[in-house]
């Protein structure tokens, strides 16, 4: 072992028969990992990146990045699976993949300003996307909406579908909206003024006699204490959705609306963050806070169910997931 570094030795002793796969643990990647775990040696790169804080506490640390890149070169993963999120690790993966011809798979994980890549932004500005060799998407809808950015699109369906379809129920009959769950994306401390729209909505709903519940985003930094509302914490959100515990679910550009629609909950879109030209707004319309009682009645009309069903089919959320991970390395 004189001529080998410890990392070279470590990478060769146990898993030479299986290719190494670097992955991130996310709800859209977990079904993929579980289905392929027998074929790969799995390394959670998020945990590895956190461990490397000993070389630099910030994500911008050059030493931390160099050590991580050295680990990639030593362990030689054949596949890296990530979600579409721009960050330091994603940049390192792109460089490593390009130089070493490694399969870098990015999984579509949502439909919102941070993860949806669209030409709908003003003044011709494109939203950034993670560069990769394989961009796995739910359906054909996204390939016509995005900037290709040197990536190849593959329609693989919705990874969550296969596990969650067994919980799906028909739309629940609702005569009047009595309970509403509001699930906004996170508000940072710099976005205090953006809370005004949310507070206005909550106030008008409470005044109209509706019981309001709020589920905060796990990254939320700012939210005032309010009377007459209930904050939901430590809940199984999928269970809440498939049991259809609320008459209506209101959210902004997060994936919450997609999850709610998948389980046949009635939904409404409210653009709390004033994101420009969202497809939610185009296809579902935005809730008019100033005439909230009329809006709640509209949400119960039969054509609302038809509209949501069309939206789901358009996005491909009703498409079963097709496992093709092994095929891309053969």
N, C-alpha and C positions, 0 to 999 in steps of 0.2 A: 504493500500500500504506500510505498515511499513516493511514487510518482503521482499519487492522486490526492487531491484535496479532500477534506472531510465531506464536503457537500457532494462531490463526485461519487465518493464511496457510498454515501448515504442514499443517493438517488439510484444506485445500482443493486442494492442488496435485496430488496423485498418485492419490488413491483416491476421487474424487468419484463414480465410476461404481459402486463397490462399497460395501456397508455395512460398517462397522467392527464387529469382534467382539472383545471382551475375554474372555480365557480363562485357566484355570489348567491346567498340564500335570500330569495325573494319569492313571493307567492306565485309569480309567473314562471320562475325557474325551478322551484321545488318539485313539481310533478315531473319535469324533464330529468332532473337529477335522480329522483327515486326510480324512474323507469330504466335508467341506464347505469345504476350504481354497481351492478355486477360486472360491467364491462370495463370500468375505469378505476383508477386510484384517484380518489376525490380529495382535493385540497381547497378549503374555503379561503379564497384570497383576501376577503375582507378581514377575517381574523388575523391572517398573516400580516396584512398591512398595519393593523392596529398594534400587533406585537412589535413591529419595527419602529414604534415610537421611541424606542431606546436610542435610535439613531437620529431622531429629530421629531419633536412633538407636533409640528405643523405639517399639513399636507404639501406645503411648498418646499419642504426640506430637501435639498439636493442630495445629501448623503443618504437619507432614507430612500429616495428614489433610486439611487445607484445600487444600494444593497438589494432592493427589491428586484431590480433588473438583473443583477447577478444571480439571484435565486432562480429567476425565470430561465436564464441561460444554462444554469447547472441542472435543474430538474427537467427541463425540456418538455413542458406540457404540450401535448398534441392538439388540445382543444381548450379554449377559454370561453366560458359562457358568462355574459354580463347582461345587464339591462341597459336601456338607452338613457344613460345619464352621463353628463360631461363632468369630468374631474381628472385629477392628477393620475390616478391609477388607470383610467380609461385611455389616457394619452400614452402611458407607458405600454399598455397592452397593444395599442395600435402600432407603436414603433417596433415592439418585439415581433408582432405578427408579420409586419411588412418585411422585416429583415430576415426572418427565419422561416417564412412561408408556413406559419402556423394558422390553423383555423380559428378565427375570432368570431364567435357567434353573439350577436346582440338580439335580445328578445324584446319584442314590443311589450311594454308592461303597463300601458295605460293610454289615455287619450286626454291630454291636457296641455297646458302651455309648456310645462317642463319636459314632457315626453313626446308630444305630438309635433312633427316637423312639417311646417306648412309654409306655403307661399302667400298666406293670407295676411301676413304682417304688413303694416303700412310702409310706404316708400321703398318697396321692393326688397326689404331686408328679410333674409331667410333665418329661420330659427336654427341654432346649431344642433348637430346630431353626432352621436358616437360613430366614428368610422370603423368599419369592420369588413370581414370577408363574406359574412352571411348575416343578413338582417331577416330574422324570422318574424313574420307578421300574421295576424289573425285571418285576414282575407285580402282580396284584391283592392279593397277600397283605398288603402294607404299608398299603394304604388302609384296611383294617379294624383296624389295630393302632395307628394314630398319631393325634395331635391335628392337625387340619387347619391351624390357625394361619394362616388367610388365604392359603393356598397352594392351587393347583389341581394335582391329580395327573394324570399322563399315563403310561400303561403303554407303554414303549418297548422292553422287553426288555433283555437284558444286553449292553452295548456290547462286552464282551470276547469274546462267544460267536462272532461271525462270523469273527474272526481265529484263535481258538484251537481251534475244534472239529476242525480237521484233524489236530490232534495227539492227540486223545482216543483212548484205548485201553480195551478191556474190563478189568474187574477182574482183577488178577493172582492166580493161585491160590497161597495161602500155607498151608503145613502148620503152621508154628510161627513165632511172632514172635521174630526174632533181632536185628533192627535197628529202632531207633525214632528218629524225629526229633521233638524238642520245639521248638516255635516260639512262645515267650511274647510277649505285648505288652511294651512298654517299662516298665522299672522306674526311677522317678526316685530321686534321693538321699533323698527324704523317705519312700520306701516300702521301706526296708530290711527291715522286719519281714515284708513280704509275700513275701520270698524264701524263707521257711521252708518253705512248702508245696511250692514247686518243688524245693528241696533235698531234702526228704523223698522226693519222687517219684523224683528222680534216684538217690538212695541205694538205694532199694528195687529199682529196675530193674537197677542194676549188680549188686546182691547176687543177683538172680535169673538172672544170666548174659546179660543183654541188652546189646548194644552201643548206647550212647546218643550221639546227635549233637544239638547244640543250634544253632539259628539265632537269633541275637539280633536284636531289632528295631533298625532303623537309628537310632532316637532313644534307645536304651537308655543309661542313665547309670551303672548299677550292676550288677555281676555278679562274684561271687567266682571265683577260680581253683579248678578242681576236677580231681581225678585221674580217670582212666579214662573220660573223655568227650572228644569231639572237637567243637570250635567251628567251625562252617562260616562262612567269610567270603568276600566277593567271589564269590558264586555266582549263576548264573542260576536263580532259584528256580522259575520256570515249567518250565524244562528238567528240574530235579530232580523236579518233580511229574508231568509227562507221561511221563517215563521210569520212573516208579514205583520209584525207587531204594531206598525204605524200606518195611519191612513195615507200619509203623503210624506215623501222624503225630498228635501230641498238641499241642493248642493251647488257649488260653482264649477270650476274647471277640473275638479279632481276625478279620480276613477270611481268614486263613490256612486255617482249616477249610473255608471255602467253596471256596477255590482248590483245596485238596487233594481235596475231594469231587467238584468239577467234573471232575477228571482221574481219577476212580475209584480214589483211594487210600483205604484203610481209615483211619478217624480216630477219635479219642476226645477228649472235652471234659474239661478240668480247670480249674476256676475259681480260678486262682492269685490273682486280685485280689479274690475274694469279691464279685463284682458281684451285685446283688440280682435275683432272678427273671429270669434270662436265658432266652430262647427256646431257645438251645442246650441248656440243662439240661432244659427241658421236653420237647423233642422227641428229643434224643439220650441224655439221662441224663448224670450226671457220673461220671467214673472214680473208683472207690473205691481210694484209695492203699493202705489197710491190707490189702486182699486182692488185691494187684496181679497175682499169677499167675493167679488165677481170672478177673480182669478181662481179661487178655490172651487167654485162651481164649474168652471171650464175644465179643470183637471179631472172631473168626474164624468165628463161626457164620453160616449162610446168611441168617438174618433180619436180620443187620447190614447186608448189602448192600441188602436190600429197604428197610430203614429209611432208609439214606442216600439212596437213589434217590427215595423219597417226599419227603424233606426238600428235596432239590434242586428237585423239581417244585413243591413248595409255595412255595418262595422265588422261583421263576422263573428260576433260573440256567441252565436248559436252553432258555430262550426266545431265539430269534434277535433281534438288534437291528434296529429299524426306524427309519430316518433320517427325522426329521420337523422338523429345524431350519428348513429353508427355509419350511415351511408356517406356522410361527408368526409370521413377519414379513410374510407376504403378506396 
